[in-house]
Amino acid sequence: MSRGILRIGFFFVCVLLLGGTLIHRLQAASAHRQQVAWRTLQPEPREGPAPDFSLTLADGSRLKSESLRGRWVLVNFWATWCAPCVQELPHLARLVEGLSGTGLLLLVVSVDEDWALVRNLSKQLTQEGKPGGNEASSAQLLLGEIPGSLSALDSSEGVAKAFGTSRYPETYLIDPDGNLRYRFLGPKPWGREEILDWFGELLR
């Protein structure tokens, strides 16, 4: 066997070994990110169909739960008087922007008495924030102006109670078949890279 053939064989063996090492490291890094996301989100597994509901959206139209079949839906219950809820809004905005194109729909549901409170908060955030900043993205989210998101009102808290919400903020993930998959208690840093990766894997 010539030296040239041996060198080529040695080269390909090295490539295979390096490739295997790289794949192993990437898999380990991905698994680590998934673990970090799980520890951060602390999702509580849920089973069974999500409650049927009908809500008024920011543009005045009605949203019925059956119209959401076929896609993943993240439902976040919040209120303007809930400081952790307001602080969570920019993180939710980053989540829906980071997962653009995946088919995930973010539905933020205010349990305030009327839309005036939500619009006033949106106006306040717009005035306080810089274009493209956290306040601006939160204001857009409240008006349903970020693609992949809808803003709704549940003034009676009937829908929130049907989901089993006990405190705010509280978030639920519904799968394309209309079944509950997870509940998330309290505010979360939804826009973190590890969490975006976690949702990306789940949605695939």
MARTI-562755 format. One line per 8 residues: number of its first residue (from 1); their letters; for each residue x, y, z of N, C-alpha, C. Coordinates in pm, 1 decimal. Example, Ala and Ser with C-alpha at 12.3 -4.5 7.8 and 13.67 -1.06 7.14 Angstrom:
MARTI-562755
1> as> 1319.0 -569.0 780.0 1230.0 -450.0 780.0 1320.0 -330.0 780.0 ~ 1285.0 -225.0 708.0 1367.0 -106.0 714.0 1290.0 3.0 787.0 .
END
This chain:
MARTI-562755
1> msrgilri> 85.5 -119.1 0.0 0.0 0.0 0.0 89.2 124.3 0.0 ~ 61.7 217.5 -89.1 145.2 336.7 -102.6 125.4 431.2 14.5 ~ 226.5 517.6 36.0 217.9 615.9 143.1 103.3 714.3 119.7 ~ 78.4 743.4 -9.3 -29.8 837.4 -41.7 -165.1 786.7 6.1 ~ -190.6 658.7 -15.3 -317.9 599.9 27.1 -326.5 598.0 179.4 ~ -214.1 568.0 245.9 -212.8 567.0 391.6 -242.0 706.2 447.3 ~ -182.5 806.7 384.3 -205.3 943.9 430.6 -351.3 983.8 414.7 ~ -410.0 944.8 300.5 -551.5 977.3 277.0 -638.9 906.3 380.7 .
9> gfffvcvl> -606.5 778.3 405.1 -683.9 704.7 504.8 -671.8 766.5 642.2 ~ -547.2 807.0 678.7 -524.3 870.3 808.2 -602.1 1001.2 818.6 ~ -603.0 1076.8 707.8 -674.8 1204.6 705.7 -824.0 1183.1 732.1 ~ -882.6 1085.4 665.0 -1026.4 1060.8 681.9 -1058.5 1009.6 822.3 ~ -969.1 929.7 880.6 -990.1 884.0 1018.1 -990.5 1002.4 1113.7 ~ -897.4 1095.7 1091.9 -890.5 1215.6 1175.9 -1016.9 1300.4 1162.3 ~ -1064.2 1312.5 1039.1 -1186.2 1389.6 1015.6 -1304.5 1327.0 1087.9 ~ -1315.8 1194.5 1078.2 -1425.5 1125.0 1145.3 -1418.1 1141.7 1296.5 .
17> llggtlih> -1297.0 1131.6 1351.5 -1280.7 1146.5 1496.1 -1315.8 1288.2 1541.2 ~ -1268.5 1387.6 1466.5 -1298.0 1526.4 1500.7 -1447.5 1555.6 1488.1 ~ -1506.2 1499.7 1380.6 -1650.1 1519.1 1360.8 -1731.7 1457.5 1472.4 ~ -1692.2 1337.1 1514.7 -1762.9 1270.9 1623.8 -1750.7 1347.8 1753.9 ~ -1630.2 1400.2 1778.9 -1608.3 1480.3 1900.4 -1693.3 1606.6 1898.5 ~ -1697.0 1672.4 1783.2 -1775.2 1794.9 1770.1 -1923.9 1769.1 1790.6 ~ -1974.1 1661.4 1730.1 -2115.6 1626.6 1744.6 -2147.5 1596.8 1891.2 ~ -2057.6 1523.2 1957.2 -2078.9 1490.1 2098.2 -2085.6 1616.5 2183.9 .
25> rlqaasah> -1994.8 1709.9 2156.7 -1992.5 1834.7 2234.2 -2117.5 1918.1 2209.3 ~ -2161.2 1922.3 2084.3 -2283.0 1997.1 2052.6 -2404.3 1936.4 2120.5 ~ -2411.3 1802.7 2120.9 -2522.2 1734.4 2186.8 -2520.3 1760.0 2337.4 ~ -2400.3 1758.3 2395.6 -2387.2 1783.6 2539.0 -2428.1 1926.8 2572.2 ~ -2386.5 2021.7 2486.7 -2421.8 2162.0 2509.3 -2572.4 2182.5 2497.7 ~ -2634.2 2115.1 2399.8 -2779.1 2125.6 2382.0 -2852.6 2068.3 2502.1 ~ -2805.9 1954.0 2550.7 -2868.7 1891.6 2667.2 -2855.8 1982.1 2789.5 ~ -2740.2 2046.7 2802.6 -2719.3 2137.2 2915.8 -2814.6 2255.7 2909.1 .
33> rqqvawrt> -2832.3 2312.6 2788.7 -2924.6 2425.4 2772.4 -3067.7 2383.6 2806.3 ~ -3104.4 2262.4 2766.7 -3238.1 2212.8 2797.7 -3257.8 2199.8 2949.2 ~ -3154.2 2151.8 3017.1 -3161.8 2138.1 3162.8 -3172.7 2273.1 3231.1 ~ -3095.4 2370.5 3182.7 -3100.6 2505.8 3239.3 -3240.0 2564.7 3220.1 ~ -3297.0 2546.7 3099.3 -3430.6 2599.0 3070.8 -3534.4 2533.5 3161.6 ~ -3523.7 2402.7 3181.1 -3620.8 2331.2 3265.2 -3614.5 2381.0 3409.3 ~ -3491.9 2398.5 3460.4 -3476.2 2447.2 3597.9 -3528.1 2590.5 3611.6 ~ -3511.9 2669.9 3507.8 -3554.7 2809.3 3512.9 -3706.2 2821.7 3502.5 .
41> lqpepreg> -3765.0 2747.6 3409.5 -3909.7 2756.4 3387.1 -3990.4 2680.3 3492.2 ~ -3933.8 2570.3 3542.5 -4003.8 2482.9 3636.6 -4145.9 2450.4 3587.7 ~ -4156.5 2397.1 3467.1 -4289.5 2365.4 3412.8 -4357.3 2252.4 3487.8 ~ -4485.1 2268.9 3513.4 -4564.5 2164.8 3577.3 -4644.6 2093.1 3468.7 ~ -4618.1 1965.2 3444.4 -4691.2 1891.7 3339.8 -4841.5 1891.4 3366.3 ~ -4916.9 1904.8 3260.2 -5062.6 1902.7 3266.7 -5115.9 1806.2 3162.1 ~ -5233.1 1749.9 3188.2 -5296.2 1657.7 3094.2 -5442.5 1695.5 3076.5 ~ -5498.4 1652.0 2965.5 -5639.6 1678.1 2939.4 -5660.5 1801.5 2854.2 .
49> papdfslt> -5782.0 1816.7 2802.5 -5811.6 1930.1 2714.2 -5811.2 2063.1 2787.8 ~ -5766.1 2165.5 2719.5 -5772.3 2300.6 2774.6 -5917.9 2346.5 2776.3 ~ -5956.0 2431.8 2870.4 -6094.5 2480.1 2875.5 -6132.3 2556.2 2748.1 ~ -6256.9 2540.6 2706.1 -6307.2 2621.8 2595.9 -6327.8 2764.7 2646.8 ~ -6300.5 2860.7 2560.3 -6318.7 2999.1 2603.1 -6349.0 3089.9 2484.3 ~ -6400.7 3206.1 2517.4 -6426.0 3311.6 2419.4 -6384.1 3443.5 2484.6 ~ -6295.8 3517.0 2418.7 -6240.6 3639.8 2475.2 -6246.9 3753.9 2374.9 ~ -6251.7 3876.0 2427.0 -6247.1 3995.4 2343.1 -6102.8 4037.8 2323.9 .
57> ladgsrlk> -6064.3 4059.2 2198.2 -5928.3 4100.6 2167.1 -5915.8 4253.1 2168.3 ~ -5792.4 4299.8 2161.4 -5765.5 4443.1 2167.9 -5833.0 4520.5 2054.8 ~ -5852.9 4455.1 1939.9 -5917.1 4524.7 1827.0 -6069.5 4515.6 1832.5 ~ -6124.3 4456.5 1937.9 -6269.4 4447.4 1953.9 -6330.8 4319.5 1902.2 ~ -6254.5 4238.4 1831.0 -6308.3 4112.6 1777.7 -6309.9 4006.2 1887.1 ~ -6381.0 3896.2 1858.4 -6390.3 3786.6 1953.7 -6297.8 3672.9 1911.9 ~ -6235.5 3612.1 2008.8 -6149.1 3497.2 1985.0 -6209.5 3377.0 2055.3 ~ -6233.0 3270.3 1979.1 -6284.0 3146.0 2036.1 -6173.5 3040.7 2034.1 .
65> seslrgrw> -6168.6 2963.8 2138.3 -6060.5 2867.4 2155.1 -6051.1 2767.7 2040.4 ~ -6165.2 2731.4 1982.1 -6160.4 2631.6 1874.6 -6085.3 2681.2 1751.5 ~ -6076.3 2814.2 1737.7 -6004.9 2870.3 1622.6 -5853.3 2855.2 1636.2 ~ -5806.9 2814.1 1753.2 -5663.0 2800.8 1778.0 -5612.3 2659.1 1755.6 ~ -5702.7 2567.0 1724.6 -5661.2 2428.9 1701.5 -5560.3 2423.2 1586.7 ~ -5462.6 2336.7 1602.3 -5363.9 2319.8 1497.0 -5234.7 2395.0 1521.6 ~ -5227.0 2469.4 1632.5 -5102.7 2541.2 1661.2 -5076.4 2542.3 1811.1 ~ -4950.5 2561.0 1846.8 -4913.0 2573.9 1987.0 -4953.8 2712.1 2036.5 .
73> vlvnfwat> -5009.9 2717.4 2157.8 -5055.6 2844.5 2215.1 -5003.2 2857.0 2357.9 ~ -4939.5 2969.3 2386.4 -4894.2 3000.0 2521.1 -4986.7 3108.7 2575.8 ~ -5062.9 3074.6 2680.3 -5161.6 3166.4 2737.6 -5108.1 3222.6 2868.9 ~ -5094.0 3354.7 2873.3 -5040.8 3421.7 2991.9 -5148.9 3508.6 3054.9 ~ -5183.8 3478.5 3179.9 -5281.3 3558.6 3254.1 -5206.7 3661.8 3338.5 ~ -5248.4 3788.0 3328.8 -5177.2 3895.0 3396.1 -5274.4 4008.3 3431.8 ~ -5222.5 4111.7 3499.1 -5304.5 4227.5 3534.6 -5215.6 4351.2 3544.9 ~ -5273.4 4467.6 3518.9 -5196.2 4591.8 3525.0 -5152.0 4624.4 3667.1 .
81> wcapcvqe> -5228.1 4578.4 3767.9 -5195.4 4607.2 3907.0 -5094.4 4509.7 3965.8 ~ -5053.1 4413.5 3885.6 -4958.9 4309.5 3928.3 -4818.2 4347.2 3879.5 ~ -4733.7 4396.4 3971.2 -4599.6 4441.4 3932.7 -4516.3 4332.4 3864.3 ~ -4512.3 4208.3 3916.7 -4435.4 4103.5 3847.5 -4488.1 4076.7 3706.2 ~ -4619.7 4092.8 3688.0 -4678.1 4072.6 3554.4 -4623.8 4176.2 3455.8 ~ -4622.2 4301.6 3498.5 -4575.4 4409.6 3411.0 -4426.8 4392.3 3381.9 ~ -4350.4 4350.6 3482.3 -4207.3 4328.2 3462.8 -4180.7 4211.9 3368.0 ~ -4275.3 4119.5 3359.5 -4258.3 4001.8 3273.6 -4286.8 4032.6 3126.3 .
89> lphlarlv> -4361.8 4137.9 3099.5 -4406.8 4166.8 2962.6 -4293.3 4173.0 2859.6 ~ -4183.0 4245.2 2885.5 -4077.2 4248.5 2782.4 -4015.0 4112.2 2756.6 ~ -4012.9 4026.0 2858.2 -3959.2 3890.6 2839.6 -4051.1 3809.5 2747.6 ~ -4181.4 3827.7 2764.1 -4277.0 3760.5 2675.3 -4263.2 3813.0 2532.6 ~ -4241.8 3943.2 2520.4 -4224.0 4002.0 2386.8 -4100.9 3943.0 2318.6 ~ -3991.1 3927.4 2394.1 -3869.9 3869.2 2336.2 -3891.6 3723.0 2298.0 ~ -3972.2 3652.8 2376.4 -4001.8 3513.4 2343.7 -4072.2 3502.0 2209.3 ~ -4179.5 3577.4 2191.4 -4256.5 3564.7 2067.8 -4176.6 3615.0 1947.9 .
97> eglsgtgl> -4092.3 3715.6 1969.6 -4007.0 3763.2 1859.9 -3898.3 3661.1 1827.7 ~ -3843.2 3598.0 1932.7 -3737.5 3499.5 1911.8 -3786.1 3371.4 1847.6 ~ -3915.1 3341.0 1863.3 -3971.8 3219.1 1805.8 -4056.3 3247.2 1682.5 ~ -4035.1 3363.7 1624.2 -4108.4 3399.8 1502.2 -4087.7 3294.9 1393.5 ~ -4196.0 3252.4 1332.7 -4186.7 3153.1 1225.6 -4204.1 3010.1 1272.7 ~ -4211.2 2987.9 1403.9 -4227.1 2851.8 1455.8 -4373.6 2809.6 1463.8 ~ -4464.9 2906.4 1455.1 -4606.8 2874.8 1465.7 -4663.0 2894.4 1604.7 ~ -4577.7 2930.2 1701.6 -4626.8 2954.7 1837.3 -4708.6 3083.5 1841.8 .
105> lllvvsvd> -4823.8 3077.5 1909.1 -4905.3 3197.1 1932.0 -4900.8 3230.3 2080.0 ~ -4867.9 3353.9 2112.1 -4869.9 3401.6 2250.2 -4998.6 3479.6 2271.9 ~ -5077.1 3437.0 2369.6 -5202.9 3504.1 2403.6 -5189.2 3560.9 2544.1 ~ -5177.7 3694.6 2553.1 -5169.7 3759.3 2684.2 -5310.7 3803.0 2722.7 ~ -5356.2 3756.3 2838.5 -5494.6 3778.3 2880.8 -5496.4 3861.2 3008.5 ~ -5545.3 3983.4 2997.5 -5557.0 4070.2 3114.3 -5685.2 4038.6 3190.2 ~ -5674.0 4036.8 3322.5 -5792.6 4015.0 3405.9 -5839.3 4147.6 3467.5 ~ -5798.5 4258.3 3407.3 -5843.1 4390.0 3453.4 -5991.1 4410.9 3422.3 .
113> edwalvrn> -6048.3 4514.3 3483.2 -6191.9 4540.1 3468.1 -6230.0 4584.0 3327.2 ~ -6143.9 4660.0 3261.6 -6176.9 4706.2 3126.0 -6049.1 4736.7 3048.0 ~ -6068.4 4760.1 2917.6 -5955.6 4784.4 2828.4 -5885.0 4915.3 2858.4 ~ -5954.7 5011.4 2919.4 -5894.6 5142.0 2946.2 -5768.3 5126.7 3030.9 ~ -5771.6 5036.5 3127.4 -5655.2 5016.1 3213.8 -5536.7 4960.9 3135.2 ~ -5565.5 4870.2 3044.2 -5459.0 4812.1 2961.6 -5402.7 4916.9 2866.7 ~ -5489.4 4994.0 2803.7 -5444.2 5096.7 2709.1 -5367.0 5207.3 2780.4 ~ -5410.0 5241.8 2900.9 -5337.8 5344.2 2977.3 -5196.5 5297.3 3010.6 .
121> lskqltqe> -5183.3 5170.2 3047.2 -5050.8 5116.2 3075.6 -4965.5 5115.6 2949.6 ~ -5024.7 5076.0 2838.5 -4952.1 5075.1 2711.5 -4903.3 5215.6 2676.4 ~ -4989.7 5314.1 2695.8 -4953.3 5454.0 2667.9 -4840.6 5500.0 2759.4 ~ -4850.9 5464.3 2886.5 -4748.5 5501.5 2984.0 -4613.4 5440.8 2947.0 ~ -4613.7 5313.5 2910.0 -4489.7 5246.5 2872.0 -4428.8 5309.3 2747.4 ~ -4513.8 5347.6 2652.4 -4465.8 5411.6 2529.4 -4398.4 5544.1 2561.1 ~ -4456.9 5621.6 2650.2 -4402.2 5751.9 2686.5 -4271.2 5739.4 2763.6 ~ -4260.9 5635.5 2846.3 -4142.5 5617.9 2929.1 -4025.7 5553.8 2855.7 .
129> gkpggnea> -4055.3 5474.5 2754.8 -3951.6 5395.8 2690.4 -3889.7 5458.5 2568.1 ~ -3783.0 5394.6 2523.2 -3715.4 5433.5 2401.0 -3762.1 5341.1 2287.9 ~ -3762.7 5390.7 2164.0 -3802.1 5305.5 2051.9 -3717.4 5177.5 2048.2 ~ -3784.3 5065.2 2042.9 -3713.6 4937.8 2039.4 -3673.4 4886.2 2175.6 ~ -3701.9 4962.1 2282.3 -3665.0 4920.3 2416.5 -3768.9 4830.2 2479.8 ~ -3743.6 4793.3 2606.1 -3833.6 4703.5 2676.5 -3974.1 4759.5 2689.6 ~ -3982.6 4889.5 2724.6 -4114.3 4950.1 2742.4 -4192.6 4951.9 2612.2 ~ -4123.1 4982.9 2501.9 -4189.5 4990.5 2371.7 -4242.5 4853.5 2329.6 .
137> ssaqlllg> -4161.4 4748.6 2349.7 -4206.0 4614.2 2310.8 -4322.0 4568.4 2398.4 ~ -4318.6 4606.3 2527.5 -4429.2 4571.2 2617.6 -4556.7 4640.1 2573.5 ~ -4545.8 4768.0 2536.9 -4662.4 4844.0 2491.7 -4723.3 4781.5 2367.1 ~ -4638.4 4738.8 2274.5 -4687.2 4674.0 2151.4 -4756.4 4542.6 2182.5 ~ -4699.5 4467.8 2277.2 -4757.1 4339.1 2314.2 -4897.6 4356.5 2370.3 ~ -4917.4 4459.5 2453.3 -5048.1 4483.4 2515.5 -5155.1 4517.9 2412.7 ~ -5113.3 4572.3 2300.0 -5208.5 4608.2 2194.7 -5217.7 4501.0 2086.6 ~ -5147.1 4390.2 2104.7 -5150.6 4282.4 2006.5 -5083.0 4318.0 1876.5 .
145> eipgslsa> -4979.3 4403.4 1885.0 -4913.9 4453.8 1764.0 -4786.0 4379.8 1728.4 ~ -4748.6 4280.3 1807.3 -4630.5 4200.4 1774.1 -4677.2 4074.3 1700.8 ~ -4626.1 4049.4 1580.1 -4667.5 3928.4 1506.3 -4649.2 3802.8 1590.5 ~ -4752.0 3718.3 1588.0 -4746.8 3595.9 1666.4 -4803.4 3611.3 1806.0 ~ -4863.4 3728.9 1833.2 -4921.7 3752.0 1965.2 -5060.9 3812.6 1952.3 ~ -5143.4 3787.3 2054.5 -5276.0 3847.1 2064.6 -5294.2 3894.3 2208.3 ~ -5367.5 4003.0 2224.8 -5396.3 4055.9 2357.3 -5546.5 4049.6 2380.4 ~ -5587.9 3991.5 2494.3 -5730.0 3971.3 2520.6 -5764.5 4016.7 2662.4 .
153> ldssegva> -5895.1 4029.9 2687.2 -5945.5 4074.2 2817.5 -6037.8 3968.7 2876.6 ~ -6016.0 3940.8 3005.1 -6098.2 3846.2 3080.9 -6141.4 3917.2 3209.3 ~ -6227.9 4015.9 3196.0 -6262.2 4103.6 3307.8 -6331.4 4030.0 3423.2 ~ -6400.7 3922.1 3394.8 -6468.9 3845.8 3500.6 -6377.1 3742.6 3565.3 ~ -6259.6 3723.4 3505.9 -6163.7 3620.6 3547.8 -6220.1 3480.0 3530.0 ~ -6326.3 3469.0 3453.4 -6387.9 3338.3 3431.4 -6297.6 3241.3 3358.9 ~ -6227.6 3289.8 3255.6 -6138.1 3202.0 3179.9 -6017.4 3164.4 3264.7 ~ -5962.9 3261.8 3336.6 -5848.5 3234.0 3423.6 -5882.7 3126.2 3526.2 .
161> kafgtsry> -6000.0 3137.3 3586.3 -6041.9 3039.8 3686.4 -6066.6 2902.6 3622.5 ~ -6118.2 2902.3 3498.8 -6141.4 2775.1 3430.0 -6009.6 2700.6 3406.2 ~ -5902.2 2775.3 3385.3 -5770.2 2714.2 3368.0 -5713.3 2667.4 3501.3 ~ -5766.2 2721.3 3610.3 -5714.1 2686.1 3742.1 -5615.3 2785.8 3796.6 ~ -5616.4 2905.5 3739.0 -5522.8 3008.7 3783.1 -5552.0 3049.6 3927.4 ~ -5445.8 3052.9 4007.7 -5461.4 3090.0 4148.1 -5392.0 3221.2 4181.9 ~ -5298.1 3260.8 4098.2 -5227.2 3387.4 4120.9 -5168.1 3432.8 3988.2 ~ -5125.2 3557.5 3986.0 -5073.3 3614.5 3860.8 -4928.4 3658.9 3878.6 .
169> petylidp> -4847.4 3650.0 3770.4 -4882.8 3592.3 3640.8 -4879.9 3439.8 3644.4 ~ -4956.8 3381.0 3557.3 -4961.2 3236.1 3543.8 -4977.8 3205.0 3395.7 ~ -4905.4 3104.9 3348.2 -4897.2 3079.3 3204.7 -4920.4 2931.5 3175.3 ~ -4989.4 2905.7 3064.4 -5022.2 2768.3 3024.9 -4982.6 2745.2 2879.2 ~ -4931.1 2626.0 2852.4 -4898.2 2588.3 2714.8 -4999.3 2486.0 2665.7 ~ -5060.9 2515.8 2551.0 -5161.4 2428.8 2488.9 -5103.3 2374.6 2358.1 ~ -5118.0 2243.7 2335.9 -5062.6 2184.9 2213.4 -5161.7 2198.2 2097.2 ~ -5120.1 2163.0 1975.2 -5207.6 2180.2 1858.3 -5338.4 2102.2 1863.4 .
177> dgnlryrf> -5346.4 1999.7 1948.7 -5470.7 1923.6 1962.9 -5564.5 1984.2 2067.0 ~ -5523.0 2095.2 2125.8 -5607.6 2161.8 2224.6 -5591.9 2106.7 2365.2 ~ -5482.8 2031.6 2389.2 -5458.9 1975.6 2521.9 -5357.9 2059.4 2600.4 ~ -5379.4 2068.8 2730.3 -5283.0 2135.8 2816.8 -5156.8 2052.1 2827.5 ~ -5042.0 2117.6 2820.5 -4915.2 2046.5 2834.0 -4839.4 2088.1 2960.1 ~ -4832.3 2219.7 2985.4 -4757.8 2266.9 3102.1 -4824.0 2389.7 3163.1 ~ -4800.4 2405.4 3294.3 -4835.1 2529.1 3363.7 -4706.4 2588.4 3418.9 ~ -4693.8 2720.7 3410.2 -4576.2 2791.3 3460.2 -4623.1 2894.4 3562.5 .
185> lgpkpwgr> -4575.3 2881.5 3684.6 -4617.2 2970.3 3792.0 -4520.1 3086.5 3807.0 ~ -4574.1 3207.6 3815.0 -4491.3 3324.8 3838.9 -4422.4 3375.5 3713.4 ~ -4354.9 3490.1 3725.7 -4286.1 3548.8 3610.3 -4164.2 3466.1 3570.7 ~ -4136.6 3462.3 3441.3 -4023.1 3386.4 3390.1 -3941.5 3473.0 3293.7 ~ -3810.7 3448.3 3283.3 -3727.0 3520.2 3186.1 -3738.3 3456.3 3048.3 ~ -3856.0 3467.2 2989.1 -3890.7 3393.2 2867.5 -3794.2 3414.9 2750.8 ~ -3729.4 3529.2 2746.5 -3645.8 3560.1 2630.2 -3505.1 3504.2 2635.2 ~ -3469.3 3432.2 2742.3 -3334.6 3376.7 2751.3 -3309.2 3275.0 2640.3 .
193> eeildwfg> -3183.3 3269.5 2595.7 -3147.3 3180.9 2484.0 -3181.6 3035.7 2513.3 ~ -3154.5 2991.2 2637.0 -3181.5 2851.1 2672.3 -3331.0 2819.5 2662.7 ~ -3414.3 2917.9 2699.9 -3558.4 2896.2 2696.0 -3609.7 2898.1 2551.8 ~ -3552.6 2985.2 2470.8 -3588.7 2984.9 2328.6 -3553.6 2850.1 2265.9 ~ -3437.0 2795.6 2302.5 -3396.4 2664.3 2251.7 -3493.4 2556.0 2299.6 ~ -3533.2 2564.3 2427.1 -3625.2 2465.9 2483.8 -3757.3 2464.1 2407.9 ~ -3810.9 2581.4 2383.0 -3936.3 2590.1 2307.2 -3915.6 2544.4 2163.8 ~ -3801.3 2580.1 2105.7 -3773.1 2538.2 1968.5 -3773.9 2388.2 1953.5 .
201> ellr> -3711.1 2317.4 2049.5 -3709.8 2171.6 2047.2 -3851.5 2116.3 2064.1 ~ -3926.0 2173.5 2156.4 -4061.9 2125.4 2182.8 -4152.3 2145.7 2061.1 ~ -4142.7 2260.1 1998.6 -4229.5 2290.6 1885.4 -4196.3 2206.5 1763.4 ~ -4071.0 2161.9 1752.7 -4033.5 2074.0 1640.8 -4089.7 1934.5 1658.9 .
END
